[in-house]
Amino acid sequence: MVSLISSQAKCSVFILLFVLLLIAPVTALTLNAGETRSSTPVIAKGDPVYIRGIATGHPQAGLQIWLIGNNFAQVTTISVASDSSFEYELTSSDTRNLAAGQYFVLIQHPMMNGQFDIVYNAATGQVINRQQGSGMVIFTLTGAGALQSSDSASALMNAVNSQNIDDMFSTVTFFVNEPDAFIDQIGEHTVGDKFTITGTTNLAVGDNLMVDVLSSSFAPTGKGQSGEFSGKSGIVQVQPGTGSANHWSFDIDTSAFRPDEYIVNVKAINQQVSGSTTFTIVSRQVRTTVLTTLSAAPTTLPISVTTTTPAPASTTKATPLPVWITGTALAAALIFVGLLSRNKV
């Protein structure tokens, strides 16, 4: 909340400019008068900007809006609603014509005397203090001898904040950049894969993007030729990101895709911005099981086989008699011979 207090007011008259948390009727950057941010908001050319707040006291003269940028200045008076709310809009056509760079907005309240004491003379390009006699020139805002944008913003704040002026003010700033849309690296995928294509952009949250995924082999065909199409198209919305880098995503199911190189194109619906990249879809490899019949041929498999080979029937040999039987038979023969010899004598 920002309090705007007149230095000359002797009574407790004050003005509060604070945040109105309302949903914009269209996608846009919404700024709140007097809001303090850690970083300056960034928009893309062609995105609208809304500056909102509440001016208590319901000034009959409304509010004076000063928009100052690089070689650009615009002074506008807007009315205040019955509930003391106000809104200043820069349309898509307005921001599309703005040069890239920083822009400064000063919201001026007329305070107690009901008139703007610091005014702009469009004929001369000068900023004038109406409290100084017939009007004292403070500085030149546009045309020959004009100050640079940052110097003009500082001079304007000093003028409105001077002691002899009861007007009060609140400010906001933002950057304007060329619109962009980028696609993250996709890589190689296989037919049947389901994945998400992602990217970043500086377009406003809620802006629409057209995403086309098309086979690079796709081309117009004759009546007698096959016109098989492989790809997908759709519209996605920009989602909140960090800083000026919002993001988008697009889901893909490649079950019906052919193996091929694919081109991805992303284009903004309302802005002149696009991005492109390629990726590849390859065939899914089928794993097969082969049954092999083993034969009697030699094999190198580590198989241990135990066999029993019978002796040939035609080569059977008698088992030799034990040695003690042979010795006994020889002894008996010698005794018998000895007995025969004695009988002859």
C-alpha positions as CSV (number, residue, x, y, z in Angstrom):
1,M,0.0,0.0,0.0
2,V,1.3,3.4,-0.9
3,S,0.2,6.6,0.9
4,L,0.2,9.9,-1.0
5,I,0.3,12.7,1.6
6,S,0.2,16.4,0.6
7,S,3.1,18.4,2.3
8,Q,0.9,21.5,2.3
9,A,-2.3,20.0,3.6
10,K,-3.1,21.2,7.1
11,C,-5.9,18.8,7.6
12,S,-5.8,15.0,7.6
13,V,-6.6,14.7,3.9
14,F,-4.7,11.8,2.2
15,I,-4.8,9.7,-0.8
16,L,-4.2,5.9,-0.9
17,L,-3.2,4.1,-4.0
18,F,-3.1,0.4,-3.5
19,V,-3.5,-2.9,-5.2
20,L,-6.7,-4.0,-6.9
21,L,-6.4,-7.8,-7.3
22,L,-8.7,-8.2,-10.2
23,I,-8.6,-10.6,-13.2
24,A,-7.8,-8.8,-16.4
25,P,-10.4,-9.1,-19.1
26,V,-7.7,-10.3,-21.5
27,T,-4.3,-11.8,-20.9
28,A,-1.9,-9.0,-20.0
29,L,0.6,-7.7,-17.6
30,T,-1.2,-6.1,-14.6
31,L,0.7,-3.5,-12.6
32,N,-0.4,-2.0,-9.3
33,A,0.2,1.7,-8.6
34,G,3.0,2.1,-6.1
35,E,3.8,-1.6,-6.1
36,T,7.3,-2.6,-5.2
37,R,8.8,-5.6,-7.0
38,S,12.2,-7.3,-6.7
39,S,12.6,-7.1,-10.4
40,T,11.1,-4.9,-13.2
41,P,8.3,-6.7,-15.1
42,V,8.9,-7.5,-18.7
43,I,6.4,-7.8,-21.5
44,A,6.6,-8.7,-25.2
45,K,5.5,-6.3,-27.9
46,G,1.9,-6.8,-28.6
47,D,0.9,-7.8,-25.1
48,P,-1.5,-5.4,-23.2
49,V,-0.5,-3.7,-20.0
50,Y,-3.0,-2.7,-17.2
51,I,-2.1,-0.3,-14.4
52,R,-4.7,-0.3,-11.6
53,G,-5.3,1.2,-8.2
54,I,-7.6,3.2,-6.0
55,A,-7.6,7.0,-5.6
56,T,-9.6,7.9,-2.5
57,G,-11.2,11.3,-2.5
58,H,-12.6,10.7,-6.0
59,P,-10.8,13.5,-7.8
60,Q,-13.2,15.2,-10.2
61,A,-10.4,16.0,-12.6
62,G,-9.4,12.4,-12.7
63,L,-5.8,11.3,-12.8
64,Q,-3.0,12.3,-15.1
65,I,-0.9,9.5,-16.5
66,W,2.7,10.1,-17.7
67,L,4.2,7.3,-19.9
68,I,7.9,7.9,-20.6
69,G,10.3,5.7,-22.6
70,N,13.1,5.7,-25.1
71,N,12.3,8.6,-27.5
72,F,8.7,8.3,-26.4
73,A,6.3,10.3,-24.2
74,Q,2.6,10.2,-23.7
75,V,0.4,12.1,-21.3
76,T,-3.2,11.0,-20.8
77,T,-6.0,11.9,-18.3
78,I,-8.2,9.1,-17.1
79,S,-11.3,9.2,-15.0
80,V,-11.9,7.6,-11.6
81,A,-14.8,5.2,-11.1
82,S,-17.5,5.7,-8.6
83,D,-15.8,3.2,-6.2
84,S,-12.6,5.3,-6.5
85,S,-10.9,2.7,-8.6
86,F,-9.0,3.5,-11.8
87,E,-7.4,1.6,-14.7
88,Y,-5.0,2.7,-17.3
89,E,-4.6,0.4,-20.3
90,L,-2.0,0.0,-23.0
91,T,-3.6,-2.1,-25.7
92,S,-1.9,-4.7,-27.8
93,S,-1.7,-2.1,-30.7
94,D,-0.1,0.4,-28.3
95,T,2.7,-1.9,-27.1
96,R,3.3,-3.4,-30.6
97,N,4.5,0.1,-31.6
98,L,6.7,0.7,-28.6
99,A,10.5,0.4,-29.0
100,A,12.2,-2.2,-26.8
101,G,13.5,-0.7,-23.6
102,Q,12.3,0.5,-20.1
103,Y,9.2,2.5,-19.6
104,F,8.3,4.7,-16.7
105,V,4.7,5.5,-15.6
106,L,3.7,8.3,-13.2
107,I,0.2,8.5,-11.9
108,Q,-0.5,12.1,-10.8
109,H,-3.3,13.1,-8.4
110,P,-4.5,16.7,-8.3
111,M,-5.0,16.6,-4.5
112,M,-6.7,19.5,-2.6
113,N,-7.0,22.2,-5.2
114,G,-8.6,19.8,-7.7
115,Q,-6.2,20.7,-10.6
116,F,-3.0,19.4,-12.0
117,D,-0.2,21.9,-11.1
118,I,2.4,20.1,-13.3
119,V,1.2,19.8,-16.9
120,Y,2.5,19.0,-20.4
121,N,2.2,21.4,-23.3
122,A,1.9,19.2,-26.4
123,A,2.5,22.2,-28.7
124,T,5.9,23.0,-27.3
125,G,6.9,19.6,-25.8
126,Q,7.5,21.4,-22.4
127,V,6.6,20.5,-18.9
128,I,5.2,23.5,-17.0
129,N,4.6,24.5,-13.4
130,R,1.2,26.2,-13.3
131,Q,1.8,27.5,-9.7
132,Q,4.6,29.8,-10.9
133,G,2.9,32.9,-12.3
134,S,1.7,32.3,-15.8
135,G,3.5,29.0,-15.9
136,M,7.2,28.3,-15.6
137,V,8.9,25.9,-17.9
138,I,10.6,23.1,-15.9
139,F,12.1,21.0,-18.7
140,T,11.5,19.8,-22.2
141,L,9.9,16.4,-22.5
142,T,9.6,16.0,-26.3
143,G,11.1,17.6,-29.4
144,A,14.3,19.6,-29.7
145,G,16.3,19.8,-26.5
146,A,14.3,17.0,-24.8
147,L,15.9,15.2,-21.9
148,Q,16.7,11.5,-22.1
149,S,13.9,9.2,-20.8
150,S,15.6,8.5,-17.4
151,D,16.4,12.2,-16.9
152,S,12.8,13.2,-17.9
153,A,11.4,10.7,-15.3
154,S,13.6,12.1,-12.6
155,A,12.8,15.7,-13.5
156,L,9.1,15.0,-13.5
157,M,9.1,13.3,-10.1
158,N,11.1,16.3,-8.7
159,A,8.6,18.7,-10.2
160,V,5.5,17.0,-8.8
161,N,7.3,16.5,-5.4
162,S,8.3,20.2,-5.0
163,Q,7.2,22.1,-1.9
164,N,4.9,24.5,-3.7
165,I,2.9,21.7,-5.4
166,D,0.2,19.9,-3.6
167,D,-0.1,17.2,-6.3
168,M,1.0,13.7,-5.3
169,F,2.0,10.7,-7.4
170,S,2.7,7.0,-7.6
171,T,4.9,5.2,-10.1
172,V,5.4,1.8,-11.9
173,T,8.0,0.7,-14.4
174,F,8.2,-2.1,-16.9
175,F,10.3,-3.3,-19.8
176,V,9.2,-4.0,-23.4
177,N,11.1,-6.7,-25.4
178,E,10.8,-8.2,-28.8
179,P,8.5,-11.2,-28.6
180,D,10.2,-14.6,-28.6
181,A,9.3,-18.3,-28.4
182,F,11.8,-21.1,-27.9
183,I,11.6,-24.9,-28.0
184,D,13.6,-27.0,-25.6
185,Q,15.7,-29.8,-27.1
186,I,13.6,-32.9,-27.9
187,G,16.1,-35.6,-28.9
188,E,15.3,-39.0,-30.5
189,H,12.2,-41.1,-29.6
190,T,10.7,-44.4,-30.6
191,V,7.4,-45.1,-32.3
192,G,4.8,-45.4,-29.5
193,D,6.6,-43.1,-27.0
194,K,4.5,-40.5,-25.1
195,F,6.4,-37.4,-24.2
196,T,6.0,-33.6,-23.8
197,I,7.4,-30.9,-26.0
198,T,8.3,-27.8,-23.8
199,G,9.6,-24.3,-24.4
200,T,9.9,-20.8,-23.0
201,T,8.6,-17.4,-24.2
202,N,8.3,-13.8,-22.9
203,L,4.7,-13.6,-24.0
204,A,2.2,-12.9,-21.3
205,V,0.6,-15.7,-19.3
206,G,-2.6,-16.9,-21.0
207,D,-1.4,-16.0,-24.5
208,N,-2.2,-18.7,-27.1
209,L,0.4,-20.5,-29.1
210,M,-0.2,-22.8,-32.1
211,V,2.1,-25.9,-32.1
212,D,2.5,-28.0,-35.3
213,V,4.4,-31.3,-35.3
214,L,4.8,-32.5,-38.9
215,S,6.7,-35.2,-40.7
216,S,9.4,-33.7,-42.8
217,S,8.4,-36.1,-45.6
218,F,4.9,-34.7,-45.7
219,A,4.1,-32.9,-49.0
220,P,1.1,-32.3,-51.3
221,T,0.3,-35.4,-53.3
222,G,-1.5,-36.1,-56.5
223,K,-4.9,-37.9,-56.7
224,G,-3.3,-41.2,-57.4
225,Q,-0.7,-41.0,-54.7
226,S,-0.9,-41.9,-51.0
227,G,-1.4,-38.8,-48.8
228,E,-0.7,-40.4,-45.5
229,F,-0.2,-37.8,-42.8
230,S,1.9,-38.2,-39.7
231,G,1.9,-35.5,-37.0
232,K,-0.2,-33.4,-34.6
233,S,-1.3,-29.8,-34.2
234,G,-2.9,-28.0,-31.3
235,I,-3.2,-24.7,-29.3
236,V,-1.6,-24.3,-25.9
237,Q,-1.6,-21.4,-23.4
238,V,1.5,-19.7,-21.9
239,Q,1.9,-20.7,-18.3
240,P,3.6,-18.7,-15.5
241,G,7.4,-19.0,-15.3
242,T,10.2,-17.1,-13.5
243,G,11.0,-13.5,-14.3
244,S,10.3,-12.8,-18.0
245,A,10.6,-16.5,-19.0
246,N,7.2,-18.0,-19.0
247,H,6.8,-21.5,-20.4
248,W,4.5,-23.7,-22.5
249,S,4.1,-27.5,-23.1
250,F,2.5,-29.8,-25.7
251,D,1.8,-33.5,-25.1
252,I,2.7,-36.0,-27.9
253,D,1.6,-39.6,-28.4
254,T,3.6,-41.2,-31.2
255,S,1.6,-44.5,-31.5
256,A,0.3,-43.5,-34.9
257,F,3.6,-41.8,-36.1
258,R,5.8,-43.2,-38.8
259,P,9.6,-43.4,-38.3
260,D,10.9,-40.1,-39.8
261,E,12.3,-36.7,-39.0
262,Y,9.7,-34.3,-37.6
263,I,9.5,-30.5,-37.6
264,V,8.1,-28.6,-34.7
265,N,6.8,-25.1,-35.3
266,V,5.4,-22.8,-32.6
267,K,3.7,-19.5,-33.5
268,A,1.9,-16.9,-31.4
269,I,-1.7,-16.2,-32.3
270,N,-1.7,-12.5,-31.7
271,Q,2.0,-11.6,-32.1
272,Q,4.6,-11.9,-34.8
273,V,6.8,-14.6,-33.2
274,S,7.7,-18.1,-34.0
275,G,10.2,-20.9,-33.2
276,S,11.2,-24.1,-34.9
277,T,13.2,-27.3,-34.3
278,T,13.4,-30.9,-35.4
279,F,13.5,-34.4,-33.8
280,T,13.5,-38.0,-35.0
281,I,11.2,-40.9,-34.5
282,V,12.7,-44.4,-35.0
283,S,11.2,-47.8,-35.3
284,R,10.7,-49.9,-32.2
285,Q,13.0,-53.0,-32.3
286,V,11.1,-56.3,-31.8
287,R,13.0,-58.9,-29.7
288,T,12.5,-62.4,-31.0
289,T,13.3,-65.9,-29.4
290,V,14.9,-68.5,-31.7
291,L,14.5,-72.2,-30.9
292,T,17.6,-74.4,-31.9
293,T,17.6,-78.2,-32.2
294,L,20.8,-79.8,-31.0
295,S,22.5,-82.4,-33.3
296,A,25.2,-85.0,-32.8
297,A,27.8,-82.6,-34.2
298,P,30.5,-81.4,-31.9
299,T,29.6,-78.5,-29.8
300,T,31.5,-76.0,-27.7
301,L,28.7,-75.7,-25.1
302,P,30.1,-76.6,-21.6
303,I,28.1,-79.9,-21.4
304,S,29.6,-82.7,-19.3
305,V,28.7,-86.2,-20.7
306,T,29.5,-89.6,-18.9
307,T,29.6,-92.7,-21.2
308,T,30.3,-96.4,-20.6
309,T,32.0,-98.3,-23.5
310,P,31.6,-102.2,-23.4
311,A,34.6,-104.4,-24.3
312,P,34.5,-106.0,-27.8
313,A,32.9,-109.5,-27.7
314,S,35.6,-111.0,-30.0
315,T,38.6,-110.1,-27.8
316,T,37.6,-111.6,-24.4
317,K,40.7,-112.8,-22.4
318,A,40.9,-115.4,-19.5
319,T,41.8,-114.0,-16.2
320,P,45.2,-115.4,-15.0
321,L,45.2,-117.8,-11.9
322,P,46.4,-116.5,-8.7
323,V,50.2,-117.1,-7.9
324,W,49.6,-119.3,-4.8
325,I,47.6,-121.8,-6.9
326,T,50.4,-122.0,-9.4
327,G,53.0,-122.6,-6.6
328,T,51.0,-125.3,-4.9
329,A,50.6,-127.2,-8.2
330,L,54.3,-127.2,-8.9
331,A,55.2,-128.5,-5.4
332,A,52.7,-131.4,-5.7
333,A,54.3,-132.3,-9.1
334,L,57.8,-132.5,-7.5
335,I,56.7,-134.7,-4.7
336,F,55.0,-137.1,-7.1
337,V,58.2,-137.3,-9.2
338,G,60.2,-138.1,-6.1
339,L,58.0,-141.0,-5.0
340,L,58.3,-142.6,-8.4
341,S,62.1,-142.5,-8.2
342,R,62.2,-144.3,-4.8
343,N,60.0,-147.1,-6.0
344,K,62.3,-147.9,-8.9
345,V,65.2,-148.4,-6.7
